[in-house]
Amino acid sequence: MRKATHMRFGIPIILKHKNPSNDPITINIDYDAKLLSLIKLGISKTNPSVFKELYEKPTQKLFATSVYFPEATFLKDKIVLNQEGKLILFFSVVDVGLGLSFYNAFIYLHHLQLNKNSKHLTFGPDLVAEVWKLYSIEVPSITKDQVMFKTMSPIILRNDEGRFISCEKESDIEDFNKALIRNTITKLAAHPELVHYAQKLKFIPVRTRKTIRKSYGMMIEAKKGTFELIGNPALLSFLLECGIGEKTGSFSGMMSVI
């Protein structure tokens, strides 16, 4: 695969206590709303029209997000961060214009931190966030029709009945692929030339497992691990950039090439 640079960023974030404390930085396992509020703040301040389009009406999110907690301890209902209180938000997007809007949003949040205004970036009642300078991530261009991926955030899909599925058994693969195809087609309004290829998209689990994501109070069955996708290279590249499955704008469905 030939190397190419896409609109993919890493954004380091440091969480700190609002008031002096020696206690470790601990957050609830259901952190989506708090982290998404930072993203929304940046977008609302730097591009209000994009904010309205994305967050004030139902809109297909053609971008992917994930969060990495280095050296963190995961407990049943909370995450104890490392001594630095660090997490890294990853962001990937298809549309360059939308990517630049988010780029500016993250730069705005970083400037708040440089100006010592991080007290305005609350992360729940007891914590504040410092958003550090983002960095670009190089990803490979896809030129083959069968590619190995790994999840950076779990894949969320629902079957025809609206039930979340995770493809635990081999007999579930057909339903999982049907759901994946249906969901992928909904993302292709601006790319009708890819719909034909989406109808032939195939997911093959390699080393995957079921996981449960807690998001906005919901317990969501999802899938994580390594897997293969078989499909047109342009379609696979599209999914690499905007994410696979549902809720990609809420820390699900982001993937990387192995």
N, C-alpha and C positions, 0 to 999 in steps of 0.2 A: 504494500500500500504506500502511496506517495503521501508525504507529509503536507499538510495545509493548515492554515489558521482559520478557525471558525469563531463565531461570537460566543466564546465560553470564558467565564471569569471565575476566579476564586476570590472571596471577600473575607478576610480574617476579621473576627469580631471578638472583643474581650468584654466579658461581663464582670461587673464589680458591684460590691455592696453600696447602697446609697449612703449608709452610715458606717463608720469604721467598725470592722469586725474581723476576727481571725477565723471565723467559720468558713469551711469550704463553700465554694459557689455551687449551689444545688438548684436545679430547675425541674419542673414537672415533666414527665414523659410526654404529656400533651402540650407541646410547646408551639404548635403551628401558629396559633393566633398571635402570640407575642412576637414571633420572628416575622410573620407576615406584616404586622403593624409597622415594623421598621421599613420594610420595602415600600409599603403604601405611603408612608410619610415622605420618603425620598421622591417617589413618582408624583405625588400630589403637589409637592413644592416646585419641582423642576418641569413638569409637563402635565398640567391639570387636565388637558383634553384626553391624553392617554389614560390617565387615572380614571376619568369618567367612563371611557370606553371599556376598560378592563374590569373595573370594580364597582361600578354603579348600575350595572345590568348584567344579565347572564351572557358571558362571552367565552368562547373557546380559547383556552390559554395555550398559545403555540410557543411555549417555552417550558423549560424543565428546571427543577430545583432539587437540591439535596443538601444535607448538612452532615459534616464530619466533626466528631468530638474527639480530638486526640487525647489519648491516655485517660479517658473518662471511665468512670465506674457506673455501670448500668444496673439499677435496682428495679424492683417490681413496678414502682410508679414514679420514679425520679431518676435523674442523671446527675451524678456528682462530677463536675468538671475538674480538669487538672489544676495544678496550683496557680496557673496563670489565668484560669477562667476562660480558656480559649475554645472557640468553635470556628469552623470555616463553612461559610455558605457558598455553594457552587451554583452557577447560573449558566444556562445554555439557551440559545434562541435561534430561530430560523431566519426571521426578517431582520435585516441589518438596521433599518430605521428604528424598529422597536428595540433592538439591541443597544443602539446609541442612546435611546431614551433611558433605559435602565442603567447604562454606563454613567450617564449624567446624574442619575438618582444616587448611585453608590458614591460618586465623587462628592456630591452634596453632603451626604451623611458623613463622609470622611472629613470634610472641611469643618463640620460641626465639632468633630472630635479634636481637630487641630486647634480650633478656637476655644477649646475647653468648654464647649457647650454640650458635652455628652450627658450632662444632667437632664437635658431635655429628651434624651433617647431612653425612655423608661423601658424596662423589660420586666413587667409585673410590678407589684407594690414595693419590692425591696431591692431591686437591682437596676443598674443603668448599663447601657451598652456603649462601647467605643468601637466605631467602625473604622478599620484600618484601610490602607490603600489597596485597591483591587489589583489583581494581576491577571494577565491573559494566559490561557491554557491552550497549548497546541494539541490538536486532535488529528488523527489520520483521515485522509480522504478514502472513501470506500469505492473500490473498483471491482469487487467480486460480488456474486449473488448469494454467497453463503459466508456469514461472518459470525465470529464468536464475540459475545458481549458479557459484561458483568454489570449487575445493578449497582448504582450509587445510592439509589433510594428505591424502596420496594415498588413492584408493579401492582397496580390496582385495576381490576376489571370486574364487571358484573355480567351475569348471564342474562338470558331472555326474560327471566322472572325478576330481575333486579337484585339478585343475591350476589354478594361478593364471592369470588372464586379464586382458588390458588393452584389448581392443577396438581393436586397431591398425588393422584394415581394416574397410571398410564391411560386408563379409560376416560380420564377427564380432559385429556389433551385436545380432543376434537372440539369440545365445548369451549375450552380456553381459546383455541384458535379462532372459533367463530366470533367470540366476544372481541378478540383482538382486531380481527378484520373489520367488524362493525364499528368499533371505536376509531380505528385508523381512518376509515372513510369519512367520518365526521370532521376530521381535521383537514381535509383536502379541498375545501371550498375554493381556495385560491390556487390549487394545483390539480385541476381536473385531469390533466394528462397522467397523473399517478394513480387514479382510481382503479383502472384496469389491473395494474400491478398489485394494488392493495388487496384485491379479491383473491390473489394467489399467495399472499403472505403466509409464512409458516413459522411457528415458534417450536423449537425443540429443546426441552430442558436437558441440561448436562449435569450440573450439580446444583440443584435448587432445593429450597425448603419453604414451607409455609411460615409466615410470620404474622403477627398482629400489630397493626398500627393504631395508636390512639390519637384521634384528631377531632377537635371540637366536641369532645365528649363521646364520640363514636368509637367503637371497637371494630376495626376494619381488617378483614382477612386479606392478605396480600402475599406476594411471592418475591423472593430474593435469591441471588446466587448467580451462577454462570449458565448461559444458554446460547443457542444458535438461532439466528434468524435467516430464513431463506427468502429472497425476494430481489426485486430490481435494485441495483446499487443506488440509483437516485432516491428511491423510496427508503432504503435503509439509512442513507445519509440524512434524509429528512427526519426520520425517527430519532437518529442519534442527536440531532440538534434540538428537536422540540419535545422529546421524551416519548415513552411508550405507555399506553394505557391512560387511565383517568387521573385527575387531580395532579397533573404534572406541575401546575403552578403552586401546589401546596406540599412540596417536598416528597413527591412520589414520582416514579417512572423515569428518573434520570439514569443514563447508562454510559459506559465507556467501552471502547474496543480493547479486547485482549490481544 
